[in-house]
């Protein structure tokens, strides 16, 4: 996977099929696999690329996730803003309606402090995401707390160095917000329970093939899923691995390296995708981490 990462452009994200076909042919997986039980995927150097934990979320946690989405329903309704195919997260054609009206089709990002899209390299300062502003934002923050603790505890096991890097970044950001009297941001950092700095809430959305260029290759994103829908498959295309992705599942992976997609066209489903944006770690000078490694692999 190190050689695969070296072949990627810095901001390479997802969408050129010709480019992806060339990459696939150059780094072709040896065979196809379909996983349904808890698994860890490693590369030839013992680097952990994927953790797969079906059934990781309890009914209580999934209820919290539903509560969080209901508390932000007003924001969710306005998140689908474009018909441009290249902007899949806000493209109307990628969303389907809820059969019972219980889930609002949407995709929004939530963070106590982040760079808005395109502003990482132009001297802008961090901002509280729109979803957390005002009284409604405080309710959303509270509804995400238990989920934030769960994914942080999972990361502590999956990638300890990244966990501590995330913790250090949050502490530094909280001190920075207090120093510059950014009261709203400081309030949220006092209550943000996750070592990840951004969470995306994705509801009833078809995920086209993509990867995340804003994350370091050695870092993990953690995706969880909740709600009621027919069993679906998460496809990690360039690894040649498919996962049964039932409600309550947790997948952690290097989303810069893994090109993935999932297609759900009926039922209700909610994905929470927790990530660490490298630009935020850079802002406070948190050192980068190396890959998590499984040291006892029989090669």
N, C-alpha and C positions, 0 to 999 in steps of 0.2 A: 504493500500500500504506500510505502514511502516513494517508490518509483512512480506510482500512479499520481500521487500528489505533485511530484516534480513536473509531471507532464501537463498539469492544469495551469491555466493562466490565473493570475492573482484574483481577478474578479469573476472567474468563470462560474456561472450559476446553473445552467440547466437546459437551454432551449434550442440549441442548434442540433438538429438530428444528424446532419452530416458529420459534425464534429464528434458527437456522441458515438456514432457508428465507428468512426476511426479509433476512438479511445477503446471501445468495446473489443474491436478486433485486435488491438495491440495488447490489451490486458484481459483476454478472454478467460472466464472462469472455467475450471476443468470439468465441472458438471453442475446440473441443476439440483437444488435441494428444496424440500418443503418441510418446514419445522412447525411443530404443534406443541412441543414440550419445552420447559425452561432450558435455555441454551446460551452459550457464549461462543462468539465467532472470533477467531484469531487469524492473523496472517502468518506467513512463513517465518517471520522474525519474532513470533510470540506476542505481537502487539494486539491488544484487544480492540476490535473494531465495532462489535455489537454485543449488547446484552438483550436477551429476549425473555420477558417474564409474563406469560399469560396468567390471568387471574390475580394480578398483583394488587388491584384496588378492591377494597371492601365496599359493601353497599353504602356505608356511612360516607366514605370519601366520594363516591360517585354522586351521592345526594348533595354533598357540598358543591361539587362541580356544577350540578344542575342549578343549585341556588345562586351560584355566582353568575351564570348566564342569564337567569331570570332577573337578577338585580341590575343587569346592564342592558336589558332588552331595548331600551330607548336608543342607546348608542349603536347596538347591533343593527338596528333597522336602517341606519344610515351608512353602514360600512361598505355596501355594494355600490360603487360609484362610477364604474367604467364598463365599457364594452370592448376594451382593447384586449386582444388575445394574450399579449405579452405580459399583462398584469393579472395573472391568474387569481391572486388573492382577493381581488375586487371585481372580477369579471362575472357578470350575471349568468353567463352560460354554464359556469361551473357549479352553480348552486341549485338545489332542489327544495321544494316547499315541504314543510312539515305535514305529515298526514293528519295530525291532531292539533296542530297549532301550538304545541308545547315547546318547540325549538325554533328560534329565529335564524334563518340562513344568514351566515355572516363570517367575517374574519377580521379580528382586531388585535392590536398589540397593546400590552399593558406593562408599564415599567415605572418604578419610582424615579428613575433618572436615565435618559437615553438620548441618543442623537436621532433626530428625525431623518427619514430616508434622504440620502444624498448630502448630509451636512457633516459627515465625519471628518472630512479633510478641508473644510473651508473656515476654520476658526470659530465655529459656533460652540456655545456652551451646552451642557446637558439640560434637558427639560423634563418635567413630569409629563408622562403621557396624558393625552386628553381624557382617557377613560378614568383616571384617578383624580381629576380636578373636581373641586366642589364637594358638597355633602354626599352626593351619590358615589363619588370616588372613594370616600371613606368606607362606605358600606361594601363596595366591591373589594377593597383591600381586606376587610375582615373575612369575607366569604372565601378568599383564596388562601387563608393562613394555613389551614390543615393540609391542603394539597402541597403547599410550599414546603412544609416540614417533611412530608412523605418523600418527595422527589429529592430533597437534600439528603435525607438519611440514606436513600438508595445510592446517591452519588458518593457518599462517604465510603461505601463498600466497593462500588464499581471503579472509582478513580479518585483515591484519597488526595493526591496532589492537587487535582483540579478542584476538589471540594475546598481545600484550604486556600487556594488561590481565589476562589469565589468569595469565601468568607472574608479574606483580607480586603478584597475590592469593596465589598459592602461596607466594611468598617471605615475604610478610607473615604468613601463617598459620603457616608453619614457625617464624618468630621468636616469634610469640605463644605457640605450643605450648611452645617451649623456655623462654620467660620464666616461664610458669606451671607448669613442670615436668610437663607432660602427656606423659610418656615414650612411651606407646604411640602417641599421635598424632604426636609428633615423629619417632619411628622410621619411621612410614609416609610422612611428608612427605619424608624423606630418600631414599625409594625410589619415590615416586609420580612417574611420568615424563610425565604428561599435564598440559597447561595447563587442561584441563577439571577440574572439581571433583567430578563425579559421573558414574558409568557405570551404566547399567541393563543387566542381562543378561536377555534375553527369549527363552525357548525354547518352540517349538511352541505359540505363542499367536496367536490371531486378534486383530488390532488393529482395534477398532471405530473409527469416525470420532471424532477427538479433536484437541485442540491442547494446548500446554503453557503454562499461565499463569505459571509460575515463572521463565520466561526473558524477557529483554528483547526487544522486537521487532527491535532492530538486531543481536541476537546470533544466532549459528548453533549448532544442535545438529548433530552428525555421527552418522549411523547407518550401520553396516556389517552385512553379512549373510554367513553362512557355512553350510556343510553341504549336504546333498543333498535336493532337493525339485523338484517340477515347476515350470517357469517360472511366476512370478506377477507381478502388477502392483501397484505402489504408486500409489495414487490421491491426488493433491493436489486435492481436490474443488473448493475455492473458487478455484483457479487454472485449472481446466479442463485439467489436465495429468496424464497417466498415464506412469509410467516402468516399463520392463521391469526387474524387480528380481531378477536372477539371483544365485546365490552369488558372493561376492567383490565385490559392488557397494558403492559408497559414495555416500550422499546427505547433503548439508549444506543446511540450510534454517533459516529463522526459524520454529521450531515454535510460537511464540505466534501467528504470523499464518497459518500454513498448516494447514488442517484436513485431516488425512490418515488413510488407513486401508489395510490390507492383509489379505487373507483367505487363509490357508494351512490346509488341513484334512487334509493327509496328508504323509508324508515327515518328515524331520528338518530343522529350521532353527533358527539361532541369530542373534539380532540383538543387537548391542552399540550402545547409544545413549548417546553422550557429550554432556554438557551442562554449562552454567555456570549455577548458580542465583544469581539476582540478589541474594538475601538474604545469600549468603556474601560476595559482593563488597562489599555494603553494610557488612557486619560489620567489615571491615578498612579501609573507606574508599577502595576503588579507584574512581576516576572512571569514569563510564559512557562507552561508545564510541558513535560514530555509525554509520550504515549503511555497509557497504562499497559503493563505487561504481565503476562501469565508466566511466571518464572519456572514452573514445573512441567512444562510441556515436554512430552517424549517425542523429540524430533527424529 
